[in-house]
Amino acid sequence: MHIAPFDNQNKPIVDADDDLVPLNYFNIVKLRKGETFEYAVPGYETCVVPATGTVDVEVDGAFYPDLGLRTEDVWDSDPEGVYVPVGAKVRITCKTDATETFIAGAKYDKVLEPFDVRAADLDTVQYGSDDTKTHRKIKHILGTKYHDKVGRLLVSELFTVGEGGWSGFPSHKHDTDRLPDETRHDETYNFRFKPNYGSGVQMLQREDNKPGDAYHIMDGSTVMIDKGYHPCAVLPGYQMYYFTILGGLTQRSLKQYFQPTHEAQLHTIPGIMDMVAKFK
């Protein structure tokens, strides 16, 4: 499902127990200097990630100052984040002239400890090639290195490298718990383009070799993936970024199932198995 860009007025875009992706939670909070935003999401662990601007984050008394390095857009610098335990009370305070802050969440039933992830702590992988039109970089905020500190939530930022190209290919899905072949992970994206009047397409093919759907995605588009194969592409001449939230049903590690029709393409894309390993 595609949600076109709109002013959400700091209210969840994907709320708790969403009908389509109940394992996910997503909000975008926009503040001016000195303004604050408070929240708590019972039943969901969350992660606070400034898209732009700098914030102070308080989590049940723990204090994480000066979170966020970016000013102009998400291409400015590396992301930073704060992990928030299930149901914890959070207070976000804007330190710069303005901030746009992502709040990502996944359903979970245990309370863990908060912690911050600074730029030096990121787990980054780059794979693909210009020749195969699959060149991209992934910056894992809550990736594999935090398996012992996070319940079911995976949070990453994905960038197409250069202009044009595909992401999420070879096509894969993760909508059914059937280990060792696949896990059920709901997924939510928020897209950005450079320049910001760029756009792209999100495909969603629910069954192999049967027609699916395609959504015209723009700067600020949100896409919720409940099931099916879901590659996306950006127009030539533009760069694409998407903030990625994954929430597992029974485990945190993601096991992708590659579409049989296109599985042979795995052998044509340099470094793709390194990408797969980073989500486990």
N, C-alpha and C positions, 0 to 999 in steps of 0.2 A: 504494500500500500504506500502511496506517495502523498505526503502532506506538503502542499506548496508553502513557500516562505510567507510568514505572517508575523505580526507583533503579538507574541504570546503573553505579554505583560507579566513576565516572571512566573507564569503558571505552567505546570508540567505539560509538555507536548505529548509525551507518552506517560500516562499516570500509572500508579500501582494497579495491578490486576487488569491491565488492558485486555480487551477481548481478543486482539490479534496476537500480541506478543506479551503475554502475562509475566514472562520471566525478566522483562526489561523495564527500566524507568529512565526518563530523559527530560531534563529541563534546561532552558537557556535563561540565565539571569543577567540583566543589564542594569548597571549601577553607575552613578556619577560619584565624584570624589566625596568621601565622607559618608555616603549612603551605606546602609546595611541591609542584609537579607538573612532571614532565619528560616530554617526548615528542619524537619525530622520526617523520615519515611519508615513507619513500622513495617517490619517484614522484608526490608530491602537494605542491603549494604550499598553504599554509594561511593563515588569518587568525584572530587571537585577539581576541575581543570580549567584555568583561565584560557580562553581563546585569544584574547588580547587584554592588556592591562595587568595591573598587579593588585592582589588582595591579601588581607590578613584572614586566616581561617581559624576559628575556635571550635573545637570538637569536645563537648562535655568537659570543659576545663583545660584541655590540652591546647597549646597555642602554636600556630605555624605562621610566622610572619613573612611578608614579602614574597608571596607565591605568584609566579608568572613573570616571564621575561620579554613578552612580545608587545609591540606597540601598534604597528600599522595593520598587520594581518597575521595569519597562521604560518606564513612563510618566513616571518621575521627572525625567529629563533626556535629553540627547542621547547617542548611543553614541560610543564610541571604539574604535580597533582597531590592531593591529600586523600588517603583512604579513610572512609567514615564507616564505623561499625553499624550494624543493623539497629535502626531506631534512634541513633544518637542525635542529640540536639546540636545543630550547627549554626554558627553565625559567620557570615561573610561580610567583610568591610572593604570597600573600594579605597585604594591608596593613591591611584593615579587619577587623571582627569576623568577617565571613564574605564569601564571594564565590561566585557562580555564573557560570561563564565558558563561552561558546560557542567552539568551535574548528571553523571551516568550512574545507573543502578542495576542491580540484579537481585532477584528474590533469593533469600537465604534464611536459615532458621537458627543460626548461632551467632553470638556476639563475640567479636574478636577485638583486637586493639587497634587504635588509629595509628597512622604513620604518614610521613610525607615522602614524596618521590621528587627529587630535584633533577635538574638536567643531567648531572653527572651519573645518575642512577638508571637512566633509560637503557633499554635493550633495543638496539637498532639492527635491522636487516635490510639489505638491498638486493634485489634479484631481477631477473628478466633481462631484456636487451632491446635496444632501439630497433634492431632488425625484425624482431618478432612482435614489436609494438606492445610489449608487456613490461617495460622497464618501470619499476616503482620502488619506493622506500617505505618501510614501516617503522614507526617509532612506538614501541610498546611502553606504555606507562604502567599498567598493571599486567605484566607478562608472566612468563614462566618462572622468573626468579622470585616471585612472591607467592608461590603455591602454598607455602606453609603459613602465610599471613593473611590470605584472602580466601573467601568461601567459594563462590561460583562466578565472580565477575572478572571479565577480561576487558581492558580498555586500551585502545591503540589509536594512533593517527596514521593514515595512509596517504601517500603522495604519489601521483604519477610523476615520473622523472622526465623532464622535458615537456614538450607540447604535443597534445594528441595522445593516443594510445589506450590500451585496455587495462582493466584491473579486475581481479577476481576470476581470471581465466588461467587454465582450463576451468570451465564451469564446474561448480561443486555445490553440494547441499549439506545441511546438518540439521535435519528436522525430525529424526527418528532415533531413539535409543536402541541400538542393535550392535553392541560391541562384539568383536573388535572393529567392525567396519564403519561405524558411524555413531555420533552422539547427537542428542537433541539440544541445540543451542538457539534460542531466539536471538535475533540480531537487529540493531537499529543503527542507522547512519545519519549524519548531518553533513551536507556537502558544501564546499566553498570552491570558487573558481578564481583564477588570476589571468587577466583582469576580471573583475567581479561581474561583468556582463557576459562572461562566457557561460557555457552550459554543456550538458551531456545527456546520456541516456542510460537508464537502469533497466536491464532486462530481468524478467522473472519467468522462468520456464518450469512449470510444476511437474511435468512428466517428460522423460526423455523422448525426443523425436515427435513431440506434439506441440502445436503452437502455444505460446505463452503470452505474456503482457510486456509492454515497454512503457516506461515513464520518462517524460522530458524533465530532467532535473536541472535546477537553477541554483544560484548562490543562496544558501539558506534552506534548501530543500531537505526534508526529513523523509527517509524511507524505512519502513518496517518490513523485515523479512521473516515470515512465519514458516514457509516451506518452499522448496523448489531450488532450482539452479539459478544463480544470480550474478552474472558478470555485468560490468558497467564500463562505459567509455566516455571520453571527453572529446569535444570537437577539436579538429586541427587548429593550431594557433593559440591554444589555451592550456593552462595547467589545472589539475584537479586535486582536491584534498577531500578526505572525508574522515570525520570523527566516528569511531566504531565502538559500539557497545555489544558485548556478547554475554549472555547469561545462560548457564547450563542447567538442565533439569536435574541431573543426578550426579554430575561431576564438573569440575572446573576445566579440565583438559578438553580441548576441542579435537574431535576426530572428523575430518572432512571426508565426504564421499564424492569422488570425482565422477562426472557424468560419463557413462560408458562410451557414448558416441565420440567424445573429445579426449578420452583418457590418453591416447597416444601422444597428444600434444605435451604431456608432462616431460617427454624426452627431448623437446625442442626448446625449452625455456631454461636458461642457465640459472642455477641456484634456487629453483623453486622448492626443492625438498628442504632446504634450510628454512625457508619461510614456513612450510608445514610444521617443521619441528618446533618453531618458536611459539606455536599456539598449543602445544601439548602440555 
